[in-house]
Amino acid sequence: MTTALKLLSLGMGMLPLLLEGALLLRLVEGRTALLRRTERLAYGFLISVPLSGFLVFLLGWANMPLTLLSLSLLHFVVLAGLVAATSLLVCTDAPSSTSDFPTQPSSILNAQCSIPRLPSSPHFSRELHILLLLLLLWLGARIAILGFITLSVPTYQDDAFNNWNYRGKVFHALQSLHLADPTDPLFFGGGQLNYPPAVSLLRTWFALVHGSWDDGVVNATAILWFLALLGSVYHLAQRLTESRSMGLLAAYLLGSMPLILIHGTNPFVDLLLAGLLLLAMALWSLHRLSGDRRWIRVLGLSLAALAFTKNEAILLYLPPLLLFIALDALGRRGWKLDRSRIKGVAWVLLPLVAVLLPWLGFRELYGLGASHGGGHLTSAAFSLTDTKQARIVIFGLYYTVFMEANWHLLIPLFLFVVALSWRSLHRSPVFVPLLSIVFSYLLTSSLYFVTDLGKQVVSQTGINRGMLHLIPSIALLTLTLLAPILERAGVLRKGSGIDEGSPTSAPEGSSPI
Amino acid sequence: MQEHDRPPQRRTPAWPAITLACLGLLAIVVTLLPRHRTWLFQRDGNVEQWVLEGLDLSLLNRQGITFRGEAGGTLRSPPLELPASDIRQVKVEIGSTRAMTGAFTWTSTAGGASSSREVMQFPMKQGQNQRFTFAVAEMTTWLEEIQELAFTFPDAAEITVYAVSLVARSPLARLRQLWDAYWTLDEFTPATINLLNGPHLVTNPLDLPSFLDTTKVYRSTSAGLLWYIAIGVVALIGIAVSLTTHLRSPLRTFVLPILTTIAVLWVVADVRMGIELLSYAKTDWKTYVRQPQEQRQFRDRERLYDFAEFAGRILPPGITYNLIVPRSWPYVGIIRYATVPSIPVEVQQPDQAISRYWVFYNIDGVATEGGSLLHRGQVLRSSGTLLGFFANGSLIYRE
């Protein structure tokens, strides 16, 4: 009974976030749908967690109380606004040549606007598909069992009871962001004050829905975005490889990695950051692949959401990603600044700036600092002969990447596939994500060599979590590069196989999502 | 279609596979080097649960473990579950500042009950590092399961132990131990959120790293090494096939076999680690979820969470309270979290108290009597109220 109540609370708490994310994406897609419904739910949930947290943060800063009534009203108003906005947009585009849909103008919420159909895809053999489905069932069983335990036990990890959950519990107890007195130990929830409070506020919301603070309920929120991540990687892999089989394989590979599964069923935030980073990288790749500018709009939202998860996003991942996107765009079309380019830049940067400006301004206003300490240069930074730290770090990096059970064989597979695809990499739509990943990894690793963060290599506190942020993107990259190899080898077979449905299938229901 | 009409075939490069083959060869060579269990105190720099009886630890560093005994003493191993049939020899590298004759003993389950057997006295010379080898497999009393090893020193001296080795009896014994080691599952610890060691390859269960200390993981061999051996072997076979048959396509000879090998290894690893993760769930289910509240224990934190929840119910909200715990981590964080929005201040001495409210957890000797707060019979506070008693040493008091 208790478990059933907790699951009900999770469902009720998740519902507005799910709908808000999906509607927001539908709105930015414009008149013609770009995403399938399940894509909107998956991507939308990942995006809505930080963005709804950001909205609550802004209103909390303006002294809105954090109660069930106020937050429910807020979600109601947001949802109503999104439904109204999407209802007002009308689709007038002619349907695709493969569609029998009528051409009269219609609300974009109406399913009679073209539903994007993913191409009939290369696929695995029947036997491989059965094996893959069995493996996915094995994964599903583990998620269910570990998820049940998460619902039933208290908070175990330091970062959760000292920061993520702690702040959420303070907000819940005090029913506010508690900003009156910066010297108060509970100011802004206590914990790591310079970290975005999005996840903490999310946990406050779920506790309010449940009626009381319950560790099982608030910790299980991690499972929700883990499932959204698996759904996202499935769809993204399917789009990039044009193969549903590869989508299923991507979901299995990602979910089966032990440290990913541990994070997916425990209350840390690293996997949410990883999911948003995956989304951002993949969206640029999809834009490169199709030239469809609507991907840029969704990219802008994902970048804004990414900035409000953890500090590492702002310091380590956003700058290289934006740099390589800019270089890629400039490299393809030069410095020409036309109307469409200005719009594209605006779509990418405006949501990001809209989040960063208030957040960084808030941190500056209250003197909260940019990081939680550490990162001071050691003697190794100033000496060419003092190699002790370097030796430890090199061994640690090798061991944690290749010898531990965290990622199974993903990294060797990734390196192998990159080596096989070496000649054509620069033409691949995933080239920018690849550069961004490599740059971010080298940037993070360099810190271990020359700063006191090097001790994290020995204690293995931060080193694997930094890698975890990149793992979903690496997995997607690997499969995208692997797909043509498997096609040449005959493992992925062209033909009707198992596809998304024929072009003349009846339109789906009229639900906007 | 004519030959010249066919689109040019994409060439799959062979050098990645050749590189993997070379790495695999290297991994095979490294793995097949003779291995036996060694506690290298010099390298590890820790006692790894060895117990000093009557001996005081005076130095612990890369040179070994050095201890002094005013009237001699005994160095005991951690608890062992070691099949005697698997071990051929025990070796020790040791030095002493004084000449004396030491004794090597062990405890086994032979005869249905634990009993000690003295094997050999070893004569130590003054000021010299010496290596002693005990051929235990030849001893009639080295039987069944070995539970403990011990080295006894009868006289006062400063003694340094550099290494203790257990040499495996046979390749079959090593293989059996490898299999047991592969299926030795880790536990869910605070480090689990940061890393998963995975299975390790050791020819002796004693070689398994202490999983709570992540720095020691680096010292033993991860089973991941097997992956690279397998991939390397497959790549080698691919090269051989390519050189000796008409099959020249790297895609068919190297790439596809390597990818297939990776896929198979991935599933094997997934089963292994999946079972380990489910074992975490099983442990939590057995020790916490299905237990009644007064008996449940959560992982390595025993009843801390129930006490924290108890304190959260008893204390008025929004106060500051004195918190006395055996050590800061993890007690302060967990109790603080449970008592939100109250704030604890960790107190070491009674005069550091900042509040009327006192919260004690696992403090030996703390009790109340007639309104007084006592610690080992000494009155800390003379008048007050016991707000809640959780267990001996764990209570909440208000002045």
Interface residues (C-beta under 8 A of the other chain):
Chain A: L135 W138 R142 I145 L146 F148 I149 S152 V153 P154 T155 Y156 Q157 D158 D159 F161 N162 N165 Y166 K169 V170 A173 L174 P185 L186 L253 S256 P258 L259 L261 I262 H263 N266 F268 F395 G396 Y399 T400 F402 M403 E404 A405 N406 H408 L409 P412 L413 F416 A419 L420 W422 R423 V458 S459 Q460 T461 G462 N464 R465 L482 I485 L486 R488 A489 V491
Chain B: R10 T12 P13 W15 P16 T19 L20 F188 P190 A191 T192 I193 N194 L195 L196 N197 G198 P199 T214 T215 V217 Y218 S222 G224 L225 W227 Y228 I231 L251 R252 V255 L256 I258 L259 I262 L265 W266 V267 A269 D270 M273 G274 E276 L277 L278 Y280 A281 D284 W285 Y288 V289 F298 R299 R301 Y305 E309 P317 W329 P330 G333 I334 R336 Y337 V340 P341 I343
